[in-house]
Amino acid sequence: MGTLTKSGIIDEIVMNTGLSRKEASDGIETFIEIIKQALEKKKSVSISGFGKWKVRQKTARRGRNPKTAEEIVISPRSVVTFSLSNVLRSKLTSKS
């Protein structure tokens, strides 16, 4: 199993739709930019049948530097989480 990259996705779009590489690339870039802008505004992004990206706040917490074992405070931050749709989850688990 390999990794599907953005370039690979563009190649697949070109092969499956007949769009030019530039059209496919522009579409993917626009799609990614729309998702990034929504997440930057702390909005969730939901794609039916695929999944949902959500921005979550993590509070400050104590941690430990693994090299020195020194206790440190990990600052609060925003993280993006992704959860599969039930449709995709069932397709993935049924092939196991």
ROFI-989087 format. One line per field, with one value per atom (N, C-alpha, C): atom name; x, y, z; residue in three letters. Coordinates in pm, 1 decimal, m for minus. Example, Ala and Ser with C-alpha at 12.3 -4.5 7.8 and 13.67 -1.06 7.14 Angstrom:
<recs>
site <- [N, CA, C, N, CA, C]
c1 <- [1319.0, 1230.0, 1320.0, 1285.0, 1367.0, 1290.0]
c2 <- [m569.0, m450.0, m330.0, m225.0, m106.0, 3.0]
c3 <- [780.0, 780.0, 780.0, 708.0, 714.0, 787.0]
code <- [ala, ala, ala, ser, ser, ser]
</recs>
This chain:
<recs>
site <- [N, CA, C, N, CA, C, N, CA, C, N, CA, C, N, CA, C, N, CA, C, N, CA, C, N, CA, C, N, CA, C, N, CA, C, N, CA, C, N, CA, C, N, CA, C, N, CA, C, N, CA, C, N, CA, C, N, CA, C, N, CA, C, N, CA, C, N, CA, C, N, CA, C, N, CA, C, N, CA, C, N, CA, C, N, CA, C, N, CA, C, N, CA, C, N, CA, C, N, CA, C, N, CA, C, N, CA, C, N, CA, C, N, CA, C, N, CA, C, N, CA, C, N, CA, C, N, CA, C, N, CA, C, N, CA, C, N, CA, C, N, CA, C, N, CA, C, N, CA, C, N, CA, C, N, CA, C, N, CA, C, N, CA, C, N, CA, C, N, CA, C, N, CA, C, N, CA, C, N, CA, C, N, CA, C, N, CA, C, N, CA, C, N, CA, C, N, CA, C, N, CA, C, N, CA, C, N, CA, C, N, CA, C, N, CA, C, N, CA, C, N, CA, C, N, CA, C, N, CA, C, N, CA, C, N, CA, C, N, CA, C, N, CA, C, N, CA, C, N, CA, C, N, CA, C, N, CA, C, N, CA, C, N, CA, C, N, CA, C, N, CA, C, N, CA, C, N, CA, C, N, CA, C, N, CA, C, N, CA, C, N, CA, C, N, CA, C, N, CA, C, N, CA, C, N, CA, C, N, CA, C, N, CA, C, N, CA, C, N, CA, C, N, CA, C, N, CA, C, N, CA, C, N, CA, C]
c1 <- [84.0, 0.0, 87.9, 52.0, 125.5, 41.2, 93.0, 24.0, m29.0, m152.3, m209.5, m178.7, m104.3, m65.1, m159.6, m141.9, m222.4, m202.1, m78.7, m49.1, m120.4, m124.6, m194.4, m343.7, m400.4, m543.1, m571.2, m484.9, m501.0, m495.1, m399.3, m388.7, m517.5, m573.9, m698.0, m813.4, m821.6, m927.7, m913.6, m791.3, m766.5, m810.2, m771.8, m805.2, m955.5, m1023.1, m1164.6, m1262.1, m1215.5, m1309.5, m1276.0, m1152.3, m1112.9, m1078.3, m1080.2, m1036.8, m886.9, m841.8, m697.9, m631.9, m501.8, m428.7, m440.7, m436.4, m447.3, m585.3, m691.2, m826.7, m841.2, m790.9, m798.8, m718.1, m598.2, m512.0, m576.7, m633.1, m700.8, m819.1, m893.6, m1008.2, m966.1, m861.1, m811.3, m757.3, m679.3, m624.6, m736.6, m841.8, m955.6, m1027.1, m1048.3, m1112.0, m1034.3, m903.9, m819.6, m822.5, m817.2, m818.4, m949.4, m1061.4, m1192.1, m1195.3, m1144.2, m1140.9, m1050.4, m932.1, m839.9, m901.8, m967.1, m1028.3, m1138.8, m1218.6, m1325.2, m1266.1, m1161.3, m1099.6, m1032.5, m970.7, m909.7, m1014.3, m1138.4, m1248.5, m1316.7, m1257.2, m1308.8, m1442.5, m1469.7, m1590.4, m1559.1, m1657.6, m1643.8, m1668.3, m1607.7, m1627.8, m1677.8, m1795.8, m1856.9, m1882.3, m1834.4, m1859.8, m1938.5, m2062.1, m2152.0, m2091.7, m2094.5, m2041.4, m1891.1, m1825.1, m1679.4, m1639.8, m1665.9, m1631.3, m1640.0, m1588.7, m1600.4, m1469.6, m1421.5, m1307.2, m1362.7, m1303.2, m1352.8, m1233.6, m1240.3, m1136.3, m1173.7, m1077.5, m1101.0, m995.1, m1033.5, m940.2, m884.9, m754.7, m691.6, m646.4, m670.0, m630.3, m483.1, m428.6, m290.4, m283.3, m170.1, m154.0, m6.8, 16.7, 154.3, 203.1, 328.6, 390.0, 533.0, 606.7, 744.7, 830.5, 944.5, 1039.8, 1101.3, 1084.6, 1133.5, 1286.5, 1357.5, 1504.4, 1559.9, 1499.5, 1554.8, 1469.8, 1350.5, 1253.0, 1205.7, 1239.2, 1196.4, 1046.6, 976.0, 833.4, 814.3, 721.9, 694.8, 544.8, 504.7, 363.8, 343.8, 252.5, 218.2, 107.6, 132.3, 40.0, m91.3, m196.7, m324.4, m310.4, m387.2, m376.8, m501.5, m511.4, m619.7, m565.8, m646.2, m609.3, m726.3, m694.9, m798.3, m815.4, m939.2, m968.1, m1052.1, m1042.3, m1122.2, m1195.1, m1323.2, m1397.9, m1467.4, m1460.8, m1520.4, m1672.3, m1734.1, m1879.7, m1912.3, m2032.7, m2074.3, m2070.3, m2100.4, m2098.8, m1958.2, m1860.0, m1721.7, m1667.5, m1702.0, m1655.7, m1704.7, m1831.0, m1883.9, m1818.3, m1786.4, m1717.9, m1577.6, m1509.2, m1373.5, m1372.1, m1467.8, m1468.7, m1523.5, m1605.3, m1660.8, m1558.7, m1451.2, m1347.4, m1238.7, m1246.3, m1143.7, m1157.6]
c2 <- [m118.0, 0.0, 123.6, 218.1, 343.2, 457.6, 575.2, 696.1, 767.6, 808.8, 887.0, 1033.2, 1096.9, 1236.9, 1328.8, 1458.5, 1555.5, 1537.3, 1514.8, 1492.3, 1367.0, 1263.4, 1140.8, 1162.3, 1243.7, 1275.3, 1351.1, 1446.1, 1522.3, 1427.9, 1335.1, 1236.8, 1155.8, 1113.4, 1034.8, 1116.5, 1243.4, 1330.0, 1344.8, 1366.5, 1379.9, 1253.2, 1136.9, 1010.5, 981.5, 1018.0, 983.9, 1085.8, 1207.9, 1310.8, 1367.7, 1353.9, 1415.0, 1562.0, 1614.8, 1752.5, 1762.1, 1882.7, 1901.7, 1895.2, 1872.8, 1868.2, 2001.3, 2112.0, 2244.4, 2262.8, 2221.0, 2233.4, 2149.3, 2027.4, 1939.2, 1997.2, 2046.2, 2104.6, 2228.0, 2314.5, 2434.7, 2396.8, 2294.1, 2249.5, 2198.5, 2116.0, 2062.2, 2174.9, 2266.4, 2379.1, 2463.3, 2487.9, 2566.2, 2491.9, 2362.2, 2278.5, 2283.9, 2267.1, 2269.2, 2406.7, 2511.4, 2648.1, 2677.2, 2631.6, 2652.1, 2582.3, 2460.4, 2387.1, 2458.2, 2500.6, 2570.3, 2698.2, 2775.7, 2900.7, 2874.8, 2772.9, 2740.1, 2700.1, 2615.1, 2570.5, 2686.5, 2777.8, 2895.8, 2980.4, 2979.3, 3052.6, 2968.7, 2852.9, 2761.5, 2698.4, 2690.4, 2625.0, 2478.6, 2392.5, 2251.8, 2237.0, 2133.8, 2103.3, 1959.9, 1943.3, 1811.1, 1776.1, 1659.0, 1609.4, 1479.2, 1482.9, 1369.0, 1244.3, 1134.8, 1008.7, 995.2, 1099.0, 1096.3, 1118.6, 1238.1, 1264.2, 1411.1, 1443.4, 1578.3, 1621.6, 1739.9, 1801.8, 1901.7, 1905.8, 1993.9, 2052.7, 2181.5, 2245.8, 2229.9, 2182.3, 2158.1, 2232.7, 2287.8, 2358.0, 2260.9, 2260.9, 2183.5, 2281.1, 2245.6, 2333.0, 2310.5, 2401.5, 2385.9, 2262.3, 2194.6, 2075.0, 2054.7, 1974.8, 1943.1, 1827.2, 1835.5, 1727.8, 1709.9, 1627.7, 1601.3, 1598.1, 1666.1, 1661.3, 1521.4, 1443.5, 1305.2, 1293.3, 1396.0, 1389.8, 1417.7, 1516.8, 1558.4, 1516.3, 1469.0, 1432.9, 1554.7, 1673.3, 1796.7, 1816.9, 1856.2, 1882.4, 2017.3, 2022.0, 2146.0, 2166.9, 2288.7, 2318.0, 2325.0, 2244.2, 2245.5, 2348.8, 2446.7, 2559.0, 2517.7, 2595.3, 2565.2, 2586.1, 2510.9, 2523.5, 2468.4, 2499.9, 2445.6, 2327.2, 2222.7, 2106.4, 2073.8, 2013.3, 1971.1, 1820.8, 1777.7, 1634.9, 1596.6, 1470.7, 1419.3, 1295.8, 1290.4, 1169.8, 1120.1, 990.4, 926.9, 931.8, 938.7, 924.7, 777.7, 751.7, 612.5, 532.8, 596.9, 529.5, 480.9, 569.5, 531.5, 430.5, 452.9, 359.4, 217.5, 204.8, 70.9, 8.6, 89.8, 36.3, m12.2, 62.1, 23.8, m100.5, m111.2, m225.8, m351.1, m336.4, m455.6, m526.0, m456.7, m516.9, m585.5, m582.5, m643.8, m792.9]
c3 <- [0.0, 0.0, 0.0, m81.6, m88.8, m36.6, m57.3, m15.1, m138.3, m134.5, m241.5, m213.5, m302.4, m285.2, m362.3, m340.7, m414.1, m564.7, m606.9, m747.6, m799.3, m717.4, m754.1, m768.2, m680.6, m688.6, m818.0, m850.8, m974.8, m1094.5, m1093.2, m1202.1, m1215.7, m1103.1, m1104.5, m1162.2, m1123.3, m1175.4, m1326.6, m1373.9, m1517.2, m1591.1, m1539.3, m1605.2, m1601.4, m1493.7, m1477.4, m1535.7, m1561.1, m1607.0, m1743.5, m1786.0, m1912.7, m1898.8, m1776.5, m1754.5, m1782.8, m1813.2, m1830.1, m1693.2, m1692.9, m1566.4, m1493.1, m1566.0, m1503.8, m1440.3, m1510.4, m1455.3, m1328.4, m1332.3, m1215.4, m1099.7, m1130.7, m1027.8, m965.4, m1049.6, m998.7, m909.9, m950.0, m869.6, m733.1, m730.7, m602.9, m515.0, m574.5, m497.0, m437.6, m513.8, m464.6, m352.3, m370.5, m269.4, m137.5, m145.8, m25.8, 39.7, m39.8, 14.2, 86.8, 31.4, 95.5, 231.5, 237.9, 364.4, 464.6, 419.8, 510.6, 565.4, 479.9, 525.9, 627.3, 605.0, 700.3, 835.0, 833.2, 958.0, 1031.0, 955.9, 1018.5, 1091.2, 1041.2, 1104.3, 1211.8, 1244.6, 1347.0, 1308.2, 1176.6, 1128.1, 1101.7, 1120.6, 1085.3, 935.9, 877.9, 736.1, 727.2, 670.9, 662.3, 516.7, 475.3, 341.0, 356.0, 312.7, 326.8, 262.8, 336.0, 286.4, 300.9, 351.8, 367.9, 513.1, 564.5, 703.4, 738.0, 856.6, 909.1, 974.2, 936.1, 1002.3, 1101.7, 1220.3, 1324.9, 1400.0, 1431.9, 1510.8, 1656.8, 1734.9, 1877.4, 1958.2, 2071.1, 2159.1, 2262.4, 2276.6, 2383.6, 2491.3, 2613.9, 2724.4, 2758.6, 2835.7, 2882.0, 2971.0, 2964.4, 3048.5, 3079.4, 3181.2, 3216.7, 3133.1, 3095.8, 3019.1, 3066.3, 2996.1, 3034.1, 2908.4, 2912.3, 2802.9, 2803.4, 2695.8, 2696.8, 2703.8, 2658.9, 2662.2, 2801.0, 2869.9, 2999.2, 3118.2, 3092.9, 3195.9, 3275.1, 3227.8, 3292.6, 3268.8, 3375.8, 3363.3, 3296.2, 3199.1, 3126.9, 3118.4, 3081.9, 3059.4, 2908.2, 2857.8, 2716.5, 2698.8, 2614.7, 2601.0, 2534.5, 2560.1, 2494.9, 2344.7, 2267.2, 2121.8, 2055.4, 1927.7, 1845.8, 1767.6, 1755.7, 1675.2, 1582.7, 1470.0, 1376.7, 1391.2, 1407.7, 1415.8, 1294.1, 1255.8, 1144.7, 1191.6, 1162.2, 1194.9, 1068.9, 1048.8, 931.7, 938.6, 822.3, 818.8, 843.5, 886.6, 908.6, 779.2, 667.1, 536.5, 504.2, 515.2, 485.2, 586.7, 713.3, 817.6, 789.2, 749.8, 724.0, 600.1, 499.4, 381.2, 416.3, 502.4, 540.9, 628.8, 718.5, 810.0, 743.8, 641.4, 576.7, 487.5, 450.2, 365.0, 443.9, 576.2, 660.8, 665.9]
code <- [met, met, met, gly, gly, gly, thr, thr, thr, leu, leu, leu, thr, thr, thr, lys, lys, lys, ser, ser, ser, gly, gly, gly, ile, ile, ile, ile, ile, ile, asp, asp, asp, glu, glu, glu, ile, ile, ile, val, val, val, met, met, met, asn, asn, asn, thr, thr, thr, gly, gly, gly, leu, leu, leu, ser, ser, ser, arg, arg, arg, lys, lys, lys, glu, glu, glu, ala, ala, ala, ser, ser, ser, asp, asp, asp, gly, gly, gly, ile, ile, ile, glu, glu, glu, thr, thr, thr, phe, phe, phe, ile, ile, ile, glu, glu, glu, ile, ile, ile, ile, ile, ile, lys, lys, lys, gln, gln, gln, ala, ala, ala, leu, leu, leu, glu, glu, glu, lys, lys, lys, lys, lys, lys, lys, lys, lys, ser, ser, ser, val, val, val, ser, ser, ser, ile, ile, ile, ser, ser, ser, gly, gly, gly, phe, phe, phe, gly, gly, gly, lys, lys, lys, trp, trp, trp, lys, lys, lys, val, val, val, arg, arg, arg, gln, gln, gln, lys, lys, lys, thr, thr, thr, ala, ala, ala, arg, arg, arg, arg, arg, arg, gly, gly, gly, arg, arg, arg, asn, asn, asn, pro, pro, pro, lys, lys, lys, thr, thr, thr, ala, ala, ala, glu, glu, glu, glu, glu, glu, ile, ile, ile, val, val, val, ile, ile, ile, ser, ser, ser, pro, pro, pro, arg, arg, arg, ser, ser, ser, val, val, val, val, val, val, thr, thr, thr, phe, phe, phe, ser, ser, ser, leu, leu, leu, ser, ser, ser, asn, asn, asn, val, val, val, leu, leu, leu, arg, arg, arg, ser, ser, ser, lys, lys, lys, leu, leu, leu, thr, thr, thr, ser, ser, ser, lys, lys, lys, ser, ser, ser]
</recs>
